[in-house]
Amino acid sequence: MSALADVRKRSDGVAGGTVHADGSADGLVQGMARVAVTRHAGAGTQQVADQVIDEQPVALVYNGVSHVVMMATPLDLEDFALGFSLSEGLLTSLDELRDVEVQRATLGVSVQLQVSPRAFERFKDRRRQLAGRTGCGLCGIDSLEAFYESLPTGAVGGSSVQGWPTEAISRAFRALPPWQALQAQTGGCHAAAWALPERGIVLVREDVGRHNALDKLIGALAREGALRPDGLALVSSRASHEMVSKCVRAGMGAMAAISAPTTLGIELARRSGLRLFGFCRGDSVVEYA
């Protein structure tokens, strides 16, 4: 069996092992695959099996009309589809989602979303904006003015998110690795976590893509009605404007990144009232907004 065939075989959603509290696993877990590799060390070589993160094309289809194909790890796809829809403004609330069905095939995965008539009209308007536009780095954006108009304008945060001192953020990041089963096995994926002041980390989602991991987290929290303005989103990546924008649209009050923010990410956070932390490593953090 080829490596690609093995990856597709493992993407059927059937877990191949038990995940322990420390993030280790017996055998394969959902979202990863085992492939044959040659390991080189000095002058020696060894034929071994390696575990890699699963990456597949995932199509999001709204009321039978395809909107986008994302490269993602094919697990928690219901959360991913809902989170993407909310964070991209295609849906304004969970009430606009009628049904979601994941359909797996040889070439990839299709997520079929049934949305309300009002949401579908919004979706069709977005598609009309995309029509005929090529060569841009942001789909449907063809000018600098249009880009800035597309940024979220809602206000979040405030006094309710001031309860995140440096030690609380550092403690949350130290607690993150045991939640990352895929990262522990493959070393190849990002995580997005949700932490509460009184409890620490309560939910984590993983994916090969940093945006996808955050969308999965947003979707899972929306499905559970668990989004709170005093919660903290932790991400194992930089804080670009896309990541900040998703947190703002979701109504999150604070975001902490293990890496650096960008200028536009900082500007958007300050304008929206999102409390933004970067370089959260060891016992130090940098507050940017």
C-alpha positions in Angstrom: 0.0 0.0 0.0 1.4 3.4 -0.9 1.9 6.2 1.6 -1.0 8.2 0.1 -3.3 5.2 0.2 -2.4 4.6 3.8 -3.2 8.3 4.6 -6.6 8.0 3.0 -7.3 4.7 4.7 -6.6 6.4 8.1 -8.8 9.3 7.3 -12.0 7.3 7.7 -12.5 8.7 11.2 -11.7 5.4 13.0 -9.2 5.9 15.7 -6.4 3.4 15.8 -5.3 3.7 19.4 -5.9 5.0 22.9 -4.8 8.5 23.8 -3.5 9.0 27.3 -3.7 12.0 29.6 -0.1 12.9 28.8 -0.8 13.1 25.1 0.9 9.8 24.2 -1.0 7.1 22.3 -1.1 3.4 21.7 -1.1 3.0 17.9 -2.6 5.5 15.6 -5.1 8.1 16.5 -7.6 9.9 14.4 -6.1 12.6 12.1 -2.8 10.9 11.5 -1.2 8.1 9.4 1.7 5.8 9.5 4.1 5.8 6.5 7.4 4.0 5.7 10.5 6.2 5.9 14.3 5.8 5.8 15.9 7.4 8.8 19.5 8.6 8.3 21.8 9.1 11.3 25.4 9.6 10.6 26.6 6.9 8.3 23.7 4.5 9.2 20.2 4.1 7.8 17.2 2.4 9.2 13.8 1.5 7.7 11.1 2.5 10.1 7.5 3.6 10.3 6.8 7.2 11.0 3.6 8.9 12.1 2.5 12.0 10.1 -0.3 14.5 10.4 -3.2 13.9 7.9 -3.9 16.6 5.4 -6.7 16.4 2.9 -8.8 18.8 0.7 -12.1 19.6 2.5 -14.8 21.2 0.5 -17.4 23.4 2.2 -20.8 23.3 0.4 -23.7 25.5 1.3 -27.2 24.4 0.2 -25.6 22.4 -2.6 -23.3 25.2 -3.8 -19.6 24.7 -3.2 -17.8 27.7 -1.7 -14.2 26.8 -0.9 -11.8 23.9 -0.6 -9.5 24.1 2.4 -6.5 21.9 3.2 -7.2 20.5 6.6 -6.9 17.6 9.0 -10.1 15.6 8.5 -11.4 15.4 12.1 -13.8 17.6 14.0 -15.1 18.8 10.6 -18.5 19.8 11.9 -16.8 22.1 14.3 -14.5 23.3 11.5 -17.4 24.1 9.1 -19.4 26.0 11.7 -16.4 27.9 13.0 -15.3 28.9 9.5 -18.8 30.0 8.6 -19.0 32.2 11.7 -15.5 33.6 11.6 -15.8 34.4 7.9 -19.2 36.1 8.4 -21.1 33.6 6.3 -23.3 32.8 9.3 -24.1 35.3 12.1 -25.3 32.8 14.6 -25.7 29.1 15.2 -29.5 29.5 14.5 -28.8 30.0 10.8 -27.3 26.5 10.5 -30.0 23.9 9.8 -27.9 20.8 9.3 -24.3 19.6 8.6 -23.2 16.3 7.1 -19.6 15.1 6.5 -19.2 13.0 3.3 -15.9 11.2 2.8 -14.7 10.1 -0.6 -11.5 8.9 -2.2 -10.3 12.3 -3.3 -11.2 14.1 -0.1 -14.0 15.3 2.2 -17.1 17.3 1.5 -19.0 19.0 4.3 -22.6 19.7 3.3 -24.1 22.6 5.2 -27.8 23.4 5.1 -28.3 27.0 6.1 -31.3 29.4 6.4 -32.6 31.3 3.4 -31.3 34.6 4.9 -27.8 33.1 5.4 -27.9 31.6 1.9 -28.7 35.0 0.4 -25.6 36.4 2.2 -23.6 33.5 0.9 -24.7 34.2 -2.7 -23.8 37.9 -2.3 -20.3 36.8 -1.3 -20.1 34.6 -4.4 -21.1 37.5 -6.6 -18.3 39.6 -5.1 -15.9 36.8 -5.9 -16.9 36.4 -9.5 -14.4 37.6 -12.1 -11.7 38.6 -9.6 -8.3 37.0 -10.0 -4.8 37.6 -8.9 -5.6 38.9 -5.4 -4.1 37.6 -2.2 -7.5 37.8 -0.4 -10.4 36.2 -2.3 -13.0 38.8 -3.3 -10.8 41.8 -2.2 -9.6 43.9 -5.2 -8.6 47.2 -3.5 -7.0 48.5 -0.3 -10.2 50.2 0.5 -12.2 47.0 0.1 -9.7 45.2 2.4 -10.1 47.6 5.3 -13.9 47.6 4.8 -13.9 43.8 5.1 -12.3 43.8 8.6 -14.7 43.2 11.6 -15.8 46.4 13.4 -17.5 44.9 16.4 -16.2 45.8 19.9 -15.2 43.0 22.3 -13.3 42.7 25.6 -13.4 45.4 28.3 -13.1 45.0 32.0 -14.3 41.3 31.8 -11.0 40.2 30.3 -8.6 41.9 32.7 -8.3 38.8 34.8 -5.4 37.3 32.7 -2.1 38.1 34.5 1.2 36.9 33.1 1.2 33.8 35.4 -2.3 32.7 34.4 -1.3 32.9 30.7 2.0 31.1 31.3 0.3 28.4 33.3 -2.2 27.9 30.5 0.5 27.4 27.9 2.4 25.0 30.2 -0.8 23.0 30.5 -1.3 22.8 26.7 1.0 20.0 25.6 -0.9 17.1 27.3 -4.0 18.1 25.3 -2.1 17.9 22.0 -2.3 14.2 21.1 -1.7 14.8 17.3 1.3 17.1 17.9 2.8 14.6 20.4 2.6 11.9 17.8 3.5 13.8 14.6 5.1 17.1 15.5 3.2 18.6 12.5 0.1 20.4 13.6 -1.2 23.5 15.3 -3.5 23.8 18.3 -6.1 26.3 19.5 -7.2 26.2 23.1 -9.9 27.8 25.2 -9.1 28.7 28.8 -11.2 30.2 31.5 -10.0 32.3 34.5 -11.2 29.9 37.1 -10.5 26.6 35.3 -7.6 27.0 32.9 -7.8 25.1 29.6 -11.2 23.4 29.0 -11.1 22.7 25.2 -8.5 22.1 22.5 -8.7 21.5 18.8 -5.8 20.5 16.5 -5.2 20.8 12.8 -2.4 21.0 10.2 -3.4 24.6 9.7 -3.4 27.3 12.3 -6.6 29.0 10.9 -8.3 25.7 10.8 -7.5 24.8 14.4 -9.0 28.2 15.5 -12.1 27.7 13.4 -12.6 24.2 14.9 -12.3 25.7 18.4 -14.8 28.5 17.5 -17.2 26.0 16.1 -17.0 23.7 19.0 -17.6 26.5 21.5 -20.5 27.8 19.4 -22.1 24.4 19.3 -21.8 24.1 23.1 -22.9 27.7 23.8 -19.6 28.1 25.7 -18.2 31.3 24.2 -17.6 33.8 27.0 -16.0 37.3 26.7 -13.7 36.6 29.7 -12.2 33.5 28.0 -8.8 33.3 26.5 -7.9 31.8 23.1 -4.4 30.3 23.0 -2.8 29.6 19.6 0.4 27.8 18.8 1.2 30.2 16.0 1.7 33.9 15.3 -1.1 36.4 15.7 -1.8 37.6 12.1 -4.7 39.8 11.2 -6.7 36.7 10.1 -6.4 35.0 13.5 -7.3 38.2 15.3 -10.2 38.8 13.0 -11.6 35.3 13.7 -11.4 36.0 17.5 -13.1 39.3 17.1 -16.0 38.0 15.0 -16.5 35.1 17.5 -16.8 37.6 20.4 -13.7 36.4 22.2 -12.2 38.9 24.7 -8.5 37.9 24.7 -6.0 36.0 22.5 -2.5 34.7 23.4 -0.1 33.5 20.8 3.1 31.6 21.3 4.8 33.6 18.5 4.7 37.1 17.2 1.8 39.3 16.2 1.7 41.4 13.0 1.2 45.1 12.7 -2.3 44.7 11.3 -3.2 42.1 13.9 -2.2 44.6 16.7 -4.1 47.4 15.0 -7.3 45.3 14.7 -7.0 44.1 18.2 -6.7 47.6 19.6 -9.5 48.9 17.5 -11.8 46.1 18.5 -10.9 45.9 22.2 -9.4 42.4 22.0 -6.7 41.9 24.5 -3.7 40.6 22.6 -0.6 38.8 23.9 2.3 37.5 22.0 5.6 35.6 22.6 4.0 33.6 25.4 7.0 31.5 26.3 8.2 30.4 29.7 7.3 32.9 32.3 7.1 35.9 30.1 4.4 37.4 27.7 4.2 40.6 25.7 1.0 42.5 25.8 0.3 44.4 22.6 -3.3 45.5 23.0 
